[in-house]
Amino acid sequence: MDNHANQLNQHAAGWYQFALSANIKKDKVSTFNYFDTSFVCYRSSDNRVNIFDAYCPHMGAHLGIGGKIENDLLICPFHGWKYSSAGDCVQIPYCSHIPKRARLRGYPVKELNSFIYILYQPNTADISADDDLSIIAENRFMKLISTQIKLPALEKLIAWAKSDYDFHPYEAGLLLRKFQNIYCLLATTPINKDTYTLSFSFAADLACHPLQLFSLKIRLRQQYKFLLKQAGAI
């Protein structure tokens, strides 16, 4: 296996696909499990997506279980501590003093083409949130396939995706393929050390005729389903 495959179970720092935009609602706390931990996610009134570690620093309450959003503040279900979209505790109902430790760890987020991407930084690794995702930002990617996959099958799939389909590493959880005027994106995000989410999406020339685009979508979906079957994922 190449270096990218060998790093799959190491939760490398970098950009990962997190969720579909449509799954993140205003005034609703959603929970996602990645990297052997939990995250909470919600939209502010300005439509910005916010992602935090899921546990309140006060007594460890899971903010996705009974937590709620009021006036863009994330409220802990245990004792009502209120956190801003910057992660700072701004109010404790029964106390005027706010401890310095009363802060949620947040993550840089980009919302591009109906997908949410997170900059995962284990141990607060020094990575710039401005790292380039311009190819994704400048092209309209559309979903082809999404599934969960075990690590051994994923390692096989990525090896074949590189050797047979010419995918190349683009970011920690992203591989990219370009042929003619078409981009294909393979996104993998670890749920834990054994299981990953996986999705294929593609972007083509917007001048492409709708029937050609539909035909291309069907053909690519068939290719990548075959690749998943080869790897033993389906």
C-alpha positions as CSV (number, residue, x, y, z in Angstrom):
1,M,0.0,0.0,0.0
2,D,1.1,3.6,-0.6
3,N,1.6,6.3,2.0
4,H,-2.0,7.6,1.8
5,A,-3.4,4.1,2.4
6,N,-1.1,3.6,5.3
7,Q,-2.3,6.9,6.9
8,L,-5.9,6.0,6.7
9,N,-6.2,4.7,10.3
10,Q,-4.1,7.5,11.8
11,H,-6.7,10.3,11.7
12,A,-4.4,12.6,9.8
13,A,-4.9,16.3,10.2
14,G,-6.5,18.1,7.2
15,W,-9.8,18.6,5.4
16,Y,-12.6,15.9,5.4
17,Q,-16.1,15.7,4.1
18,F,-18.4,16.0,7.1
19,A,-22.0,16.1,5.9
20,L,-24.5,17.1,3.3
21,S,-25.5,20.7,3.6
22,A,-29.2,19.7,3.6
23,N,-28.7,17.7,6.8
24,I,-27.6,20.8,8.8
25,K,-30.6,22.8,10.0
26,K,-31.0,26.2,11.6
27,D,-31.9,26.1,15.4
28,K,-31.4,22.3,15.5
29,V,-28.4,20.5,17.1
30,S,-27.2,17.5,15.1
31,T,-24.7,14.9,16.3
32,F,-22.1,13.3,14.1
33,N,-19.6,10.6,15.1
34,Y,-16.1,10.7,13.5
35,F,-12.5,10.2,14.6
36,D,-13.6,8.0,17.6
37,T,-15.5,11.0,19.1
38,S,-18.7,13.0,18.8
39,F,-19.3,16.4,17.3
40,V,-22.3,18.7,17.4
41,C,-23.3,20.9,14.5
42,Y,-25.9,23.6,13.8
43,R,-26.6,26.6,11.6
44,S,-26.6,30.1,12.9
45,S,-29.2,32.6,11.8
46,D,-26.6,34.0,9.3
47,N,-26.7,30.5,7.7
48,R,-23.1,29.7,8.9
49,V,-22.4,26.1,9.9
50,N,-20.8,25.6,13.3
51,I,-19.1,22.4,14.5
52,F,-17.9,21.7,18.0
53,D,-16.7,18.8,20.2
54,A,-19.9,17.4,21.6
55,Y,-19.2,17.5,25.4
56,C,-19.8,20.5,27.7
57,P,-16.5,21.3,29.6
58,H,-18.6,21.8,32.8
59,M,-19.7,18.2,33.6
60,G,-19.3,16.4,30.3
61,A,-22.9,16.5,29.1
62,H,-23.4,15.6,25.5
63,L,-24.7,18.7,23.9
64,G,-26.4,16.8,21.1
65,I,-28.7,15.0,23.6
66,G,-31.2,17.5,24.8
67,G,-29.1,20.5,23.8
68,K,-30.9,23.3,22.0
69,I,-30.3,26.6,20.1
70,E,-31.8,29.9,21.2
71,N,-30.7,33.2,19.7
72,D,-27.8,31.5,18.1
73,L,-26.5,30.2,21.5
74,L,-25.9,26.5,22.1
75,I,-27.4,25.6,25.5
76,C,-26.2,22.7,27.6
77,P,-29.1,20.4,28.7
78,F,-27.6,19.9,32.2
79,H,-27.2,23.3,33.7
80,G,-28.0,25.7,30.9
81,W,-24.5,27.0,30.1
82,K,-24.8,29.0,26.9
83,Y,-22.1,29.0,24.2
84,S,-21.7,31.4,21.3
85,S,-21.0,30.4,17.7
86,A,-17.3,31.1,18.6
87,G,-17.4,28.4,21.3
88,D,-17.2,30.8,24.2
89,C,-19.4,30.4,27.2
90,V,-21.3,33.7,27.4
91,Q,-23.8,33.0,30.2
92,I,-24.2,30.7,33.2
93,P,-27.7,31.0,34.6
94,Y,-26.8,30.7,38.3
95,C,-23.3,32.4,38.3
96,S,-21.9,35.7,37.1
97,H,-18.3,34.4,36.9
98,I,-17.4,32.4,33.8
99,P,-14.4,30.1,34.2
100,K,-11.7,30.3,31.5
101,R,-12.1,26.6,30.8
102,A,-15.7,27.2,29.8
103,R,-15.1,27.0,26.1
104,L,-16.0,24.5,23.4
105,R,-13.5,23.4,20.9
106,G,-14.6,24.5,17.4
107,Y,-13.4,23.5,14.0
108,P,-12.9,25.5,10.7
109,V,-15.7,24.7,8.3
110,K,-16.3,25.2,4.6
111,E,-19.6,24.7,2.8
112,L,-19.0,24.0,-0.8
113,N,-21.4,22.7,-3.5
114,S,-24.0,21.3,-1.0
115,F,-21.3,19.6,1.1
116,I,-19.8,20.5,4.5
117,Y,-16.1,20.1,5.0
118,I,-14.3,20.1,8.4
119,L,-10.6,20.9,9.1
120,Y,-9.8,18.2,11.6
121,Q,-6.9,19.1,13.8
122,P,-5.9,16.4,16.3
123,N,-4.0,17.9,19.3
124,T,-4.6,21.4,17.8
125,A,-2.2,20.6,14.9
126,D,-1.0,23.8,13.3
127,I,-2.9,23.8,10.0
128,S,-4.2,26.8,8.2
129,A,-7.9,27.0,7.7
130,D,-7.1,28.7,4.4
131,D,-5.6,25.6,2.9
132,D,-6.7,25.4,-0.7
133,L,-10.0,23.6,-1.6
134,S,-10.4,25.8,-4.7
135,I,-11.1,22.9,-7.1
136,I,-14.1,21.9,-5.0
137,A,-15.1,25.5,-4.6
138,E,-14.9,26.4,-8.3
139,N,-16.7,23.3,-9.6
140,R,-20.3,22.1,-9.0
141,F,-19.8,18.6,-7.5
142,M,-22.8,16.3,-7.5
143,K,-23.2,13.2,-5.3
144,L,-22.8,9.8,-6.9
145,I,-22.6,7.2,-4.1
146,S,-22.2,7.2,-0.4
147,T,-21.8,4.3,2.0
148,Q,-19.8,3.0,5.0
149,I,-16.8,0.9,4.5
150,K,-14.4,-1.2,6.7
151,L,-10.7,-0.3,6.7
152,P,-9.3,-3.4,4.8
153,A,-11.8,-2.9,2.0
154,L,-11.1,0.9,1.9
155,E,-7.3,0.3,1.6
156,K,-8.0,-2.0,-1.4
157,L,-10.4,0.5,-2.9
158,I,-8.0,3.4,-2.7
159,A,-5.1,1.4,-4.1
160,W,-7.2,0.4,-7.1
161,A,-8.7,4.0,-7.4
162,K,-5.1,5.3,-7.8
163,S,-3.8,2.6,-10.1
164,D,-6.8,2.0,-12.3
165,Y,-8.7,5.3,-12.2
166,D,-5.8,7.8,-11.7
167,F,-7.1,9.3,-8.4
168,H,-4.5,11.5,-6.6
169,P,-4.4,12.7,-3.0
170,Y,-5.9,16.2,-2.7
171,E,-6.4,16.6,1.1
172,A,-6.2,14.3,4.1
173,G,-9.6,12.8,3.5
174,L,-10.0,13.6,-0.2
175,L,-8.7,12.1,-3.5
176,L,-9.3,13.7,-6.8
177,R,-9.4,12.5,-10.4
178,K,-9.4,14.6,-13.5
179,F,-10.0,13.4,-17.1
180,Q,-11.1,15.6,-20.0
181,N,-13.2,18.3,-18.4
182,I,-14.5,16.1,-15.6
183,Y,-13.5,16.0,-11.9
184,C,-14.3,13.1,-9.6
185,L,-13.9,13.3,-5.9
186,L,-13.4,10.4,-3.5
187,A,-14.1,11.4,0.1
188,T,-13.3,9.3,3.1
189,T,-13.9,10.2,6.8
190,P,-13.1,7.9,9.7
191,I,-15.9,7.1,12.1
192,N,-13.5,5.0,14.2
193,K,-10.3,3.1,13.5
194,D,-12.2,0.3,11.7
195,T,-15.0,2.1,9.8
196,Y,-15.2,5.0,7.4
197,T,-17.8,6.9,5.5
198,L,-17.1,7.0,1.8
199,S,-18.6,9.1,-1.0
200,F,-18.0,9.6,-4.7
201,S,-19.1,12.9,-6.4
202,F,-18.3,14.5,-9.7
203,A,-18.3,17.8,-11.5
204,A,-18.5,18.3,-15.3
205,D,-18.5,21.3,-17.7
206,L,-21.6,23.3,-17.0
207,A,-22.1,23.7,-20.7
208,C,-22.6,20.0,-21.0
209,H,-26.1,19.0,-22.3
210,P,-28.4,17.7,-19.6
211,L,-28.7,14.3,-21.3
212,Q,-24.9,14.0,-21.6
213,L,-24.6,14.9,-17.9
214,F,-27.2,12.3,-16.9
215,S,-25.4,9.6,-19.1
216,L,-22.1,10.5,-17.5
217,K,-23.6,10.3,-14.0
218,I,-24.9,6.8,-14.7
219,R,-21.6,5.6,-16.2
220,L,-19.5,7.0,-13.3
221,R,-21.9,5.5,-10.7
222,Q,-21.6,2.1,-12.4
223,Q,-17.7,2.4,-12.5
224,Y,-17.5,3.2,-8.8
225,K,-20.0,0.6,-7.7
226,F,-17.9,-1.9,-9.5
227,L,-14.8,-0.6,-7.6
228,L,-16.7,-0.9,-4.3
229,K,-17.7,-4.5,-5.3
230,Q,-14.0,-5.3,-6.2
231,A,-12.9,-4.1,-2.8
232,G,-15.5,-6.2,-1.0
233,A,-17.4,-3.2,0.3
234,I,-20.8,-4.2,-1.3
